[in-house]
């Protein structure tokens, strides 16, 4: 989990809002910022990088990134602007992700961040930074998402909560942010303008990789080199 949080922060800190294709609010990662220094960058417009080829289809790129778990220690993949506006369309997609954000059309401090590890809900935070053991806080088990819940039960619980008028607004935008790399490809990922991940290249060196897409194919790849 530490690797996921550190990698998320590195890219969010330097480029996330600048490289968005829209103005949607992205999840606020709850962590203390690591001391990092950007020491260089490369942009690739032809050929390939780590087996990811320019003009390749998104599904092919996903398979390559899955293989990087073993060869490069890649532990997460973030998918930019992977947003749904209808919880009823997410029954098969929710189990494919490790990090989900529920919020209103305009980002709020009470947006709900749900992190999933090894098939269970591992943490729940509000955007304000408040840590929860369940959401909503004063509801029974059937009517709330709780740490320790199986991801297979998450959809039905969220459907139940969304029907409560007090929480309907939190389902105006649903971000499926961090992909579970052990899970199958999600075809909706091809509509994202950018994916990104990070991996360690030395004791104090980390490369953050941004893969940019156009019409579901790789347009170019940018690599940011950081030193801790």
PyMOL commands that set and color helices and strands:
alter all, ss='L'
color gray80, all
select helices_A, chain A and resi 2-14+16-19+58-71+87-89+94-96+141-143+151-162+168-171+187-191
alter helices_A, ss='H'
color red, helices_A
select strands_A, chain A and resi 37-44+48-49+52-53+77-79+83-84+97-103+112-117+120-126+131-132+134-135+145-146+173-179+194-202+205-214+217-227
alter strands_A, ss='S'
color yellow, strands_A
deselect
rebuild
show_as cartoon
